[in-house]
Amino acid sequence: MKRAIRISILMVGLVGTYVAAAVQQVPAADGGPILVCPPRQTNCQMNLPPQ
């Protein structure tokens, strides 16, 4: 009985992994990647498109 419970928990985890990998990623609001400043840059200005 314990073995059946362990197998079912492992199968749920395995199927959940594949389902999570199959879900499409949510795009950013502007349709592009998330813009971040390079490290060690003191003056950072991001050129975002007008909305």
Buried (B, 14 or more C-beta within 10 A) or exposed (E): EEEEEEEEEEEEEEEEEEEEEEEEEEEEEEEEEEEEEEEEEEEEEEEEEEE
